[in-house]
Amino acid sequence: MSIVLSAYKWVPPFAQGYVKDLRVRWALEEAGLPYEVRLIDGRDQASESYRRWQPFGQVPAYRDDEVEMFESGAIVLHLAARSAALAEPSAAGLARASTWVLAALNSIEPFAQDLIRVVDAPPGEPWQAQRRPQVEAQLNRRLAALDGWLGDKDWLEGRFTAGDLVMTTVLRELVDSGALAAFPTLDAYRRRGEARPAFGRAMEGQLQAFRDNAPAA
Ligand SMILES: N[C@@H](CCC(=O)N[C@@H](CS)C(=O)NCC(=O)O)C(=O)O
């Protein structure tokens, strides 16, 4: 199968290691599927041809011999349907992995992003201090529920699935805010995901492109 994935040539340091093509690179590495990366810049993002591939001009976009698609969660699920490394190879196994991919993107990430927006707001904005406790309380309720489900398991379904892959990428977004400090079990789960060799290869692939295309100082 010939697989092509889009990613940025370069992004500012704060975003390096967090661009969402990482999810797809990681899934491909777990599945052991070879792939090519098409590196794009702002001009490509705005082009009509790229918008036909990714309507919002974002990364990642993906194509293989069967389909062209976008949205990192959808791409990871497409790969999970093709690799036992990402889901139990049965309809029920794929449904369970899909459940956790959607839970990561729908039930955790919006709350994580609310907190990140507050934390990253310019200092001194009065709404920031007012909103933070409410946003933290909402996020903590979700994290406590996730923590309760994980319990003493290594992975959400007992074995690693696409759901753990996407959930790890969502939890990583919370490290800088300190939000995981109150949830050592979830933080250890996040670290377990990041310790997987496939994650390391995916990260290195993303960072290598940024090193190769760093603007001249
Ligand atoms: N929901 C999309 C989000 C993709 C996304 O946010 N991509 C960012 C990079 S991490 C991007 O390309 N941002 C540029 C933009 O929105 O113009 C997905 O998961 O694929």
The ligand as an SDF file (V2000), in Angstrom:
LIG
                    3D

 20 19  0  0  0  0  0  0  0  0999 V2000
   -9.2180   18.2330   13.9260 N   0  0  0  0  0  0  0  0  0  0  0  0
   -8.0430   18.2840   13.0970 C   0  0  0  0  0  0  0  0  0  0  0  0
   -7.1860   19.4170   13.5980 C   0  0  0  0  0  0  0  0  0  0  0  0
   -5.9500   19.5810   12.7730 C   0  0  0  0  0  0  0  0  0  0  0  0
   -5.1450   20.7730   13.2660 C   0  0  0  0  0  0  0  0  0  0  0  0
   -5.5330   21.4680   14.2270 O   0  0  0  0  0  0  0  0  0  0  0  0
   -4.0270   21.0000   12.6100 N   0  0  0  0  0  0  0  0  0  0  0  0
   -3.2340   22.1360   12.9640 C   0  0  0  0  0  0  0  0  0  0  0  0
   -1.8310   21.7110   13.3210 C   0  0  0  0  0  0  0  0  0  0  0  0
   -1.8270   20.7690   14.8250 S   0  0  0  0  0  0  0  0  0  0  0  0
   -3.1450   23.0500   11.7720 C   0  0  0  0  0  0  0  0  0  0  0  0
   -2.8790   22.6180   10.6600 O   0  0  0  0  0  0  0  0  0  0  0  0
   -3.3850   24.3300   12.0200 N   0  0  0  0  0  0  0  0  0  0  0  0
   -3.3080   25.3610   11.0090 C   0  0  0  0  0  0  0  0  0  0  0  0
   -4.6250   25.9660   10.7170 C   0  0  0  0  0  0  0  0  0  0  0  0
   -5.6280   25.6500   11.3620 O   0  0  0  0  0  0  0  0  0  0  0  0
   -4.6470   26.8030    9.7880 O   0  0  0  0  0  0  0  0  0  0  0  0
   -7.2890   16.9600   13.1480 C   0  0  0  0  0  0  0  0  0  0  0  0
   -7.2760   16.3460   14.2210 O   0  0  0  0  0  0  0  0  0  0  0  0
   -6.7120   16.5570   12.1150 O   0  0  0  0  0  0  0  0  0  0  0  0
  1  2  1  0
  2  3  1  0
  2 18  1  0
  3  4  1  0
  4  5  1  0
  5  6  2  0
  5  7  1  0
  7  8  1  0
  8  9  1  0
  8 11  1  0
  9 10  1  0
 11 12  2  0
 11 13  1  0
 13 14  1  0
 14 15  1  0
 15 16  2  0
 15 17  1  0
 18 19  2  0
 18 20  1  0
M  END
$$$$
